[in-house]
Amino acid sequence: MVLLVSAAAYGQNSDLGVLGGLTHYNSETRFGFQVNYAFQFWQRPAGRLYVELPAFVPVSPKGQSNSVRIFVAPGVRYHFNITPRTVVYAAIGGGLAVRPDTSSISSAFAYGGGLDFRLTRLWSLRSDMRDLVTSRSTGYGGGHNPSLMFGAALHF
């Protein structure tokens, strides 16, 4: 019974964000989206620390599906409490950039930050700016890939 109650309490410290916006990828500005799951594991009055698992996908123009990469960069995110409803956060992580059509994989590093405004106990609006840095050793799509995205997050 205690285990079930503990699991429910931990569940209140998670969020799932879905965002869309612009990303500069492969020398072009295009639409992209991000799905981000985060679990809070530390809290103080000044802020909260999360472990996060973000996935970024820049959407290719029609006929250019060979340039799609999926970025997965698990890391940490720290929320600085500005008001009870508003936080500014910084995030950093490392992982992989995958080209599904060729099965090529390169290293990826992501850093950035954002703003989260809580609408209710369960929902918030979020803006996120990140730079997805990939290895140039693969030759295609390497370098910096900045993004600016907006969306919503569900807190559970």
N, C-alpha and C positions, 0 to 999 in steps of 0.2 A: 504494500500500500504506500509506504513512504517513497519507494522508487517511482511509482506512478505520479505522485504529487510533485516530486522533484523534477521529473521529466516535463510535466506541465509548466512548472515555474521556468525551466530553461527555455521552453517553447515561446514564452513571452518576450524573449530577447533576440528574436530573429527578424530579418526583413528580406523581402523579395522586391527588387526594383526592376521595372521594365521601362527603358528609355529609348528614344529615337532622336536623330539629329544629323548634323553634318560631320563628316570626317574627311580629312585630307589624306588620301591613300593612293600610292602608286602615281604620284604627280597629278592627281585629279581630286577635285572636291566632289564628294558624292554622299548620298544618304547612307546611314548605317544605323544599327540598333545594338543595344546592350541589354543583357539579362544578368542580374547580379543577386546572388544569395549571400547573406552575411549573418554571422552568429556572434552576438555580444558575449565576451568572456571576462570583461573587467569594467568596473564603473566607479567613478569618483564624482564629487559635486561639480568639478570643472569639465568633465567629459567622460566618454566611453570608448573602449577599444574593441574592435570587431575583427574577426577573421572573415575574409570574404572570398568568394569564388565568382569573379566576373567573366563573362564571355562576350566578346565584341565581334560583330560581323558587318563589314562594309558591303553594301549592296552594289553589285556591278551593273553598269548600263547594259541594256539588251545586246546580246551578241558578244559580251566580253566575260563570260563566266569563268574563263581560264585564269582570271586575275583575282578570284575570290580567295580570301584567307579567313580563317576563324582564329581569333586571338583568345587564348585562355591564360589568364595571369593571376593565379591565386596570391593573396597577400594579406595585408592588414590595413585597416581604416580606422582613424581616430577622429571622433566627433568632439568638437569644441562647443560647449553649450553657450549660446549667446543669450537666448531667452528660453523659457520652458517649451516654446514651440519651434524655435529656430536654432539650427546648428550649422556650423561651417565645418567641413571635414577635409582631411588630407589622406591620401591613399597611396600605397606603393605595393608592387607585387612583381613576380616573375613567373614565366611559364613558357608556353609554346605558341607558335603561329603555324597553322596547318593549311596547306592547299589541298582540299579534298580531291580535286580532279587528278592530281599527279602524286598524291600521297607524300609530298615533300613536307618536311618539318624543319622549322628553324627556332632558335631561342627567341624569346620575347620578354620585354621588360615594360612595365606600365607604371606611370606615376601621375599624380594630379590631385584634384580636389573638387569640392562642390559645395552646394547649399541645399539643405533639406528643411522644408517648412511643413510642420505637422498640421494637418487640417482637422483630424480627429485622432482618437487613440489608435485607430487601425490604419489610417491613410495619411500619406504625405505627398507633397509635390517636391520634385528633386531636379536640380540642374547639376551637370557633371562635366568637368573639363579634364581630359587625360591625354597623355602622349604615349602612344604604343610604339615602342622602339624595337625593331627587329634586326636580326643579324644580316649584315650585307654579304656574308659569305655565300648565301644562296643565290645572290645576284638579282633576284626579282622581288621587288616590293620591300627591299631592305631600307633601313633608316627610320626616320621619325614619321609617325602617322597621328597627328593631333586630331582630337575630336571634341565637339561641343554638343551635348545631348540634354534633352529635357524629357521628363516623364513622371511616373507615379511609383510609389513604394507602398507595399502592404506590410504592416508590422504585426507579427503574431508570436 
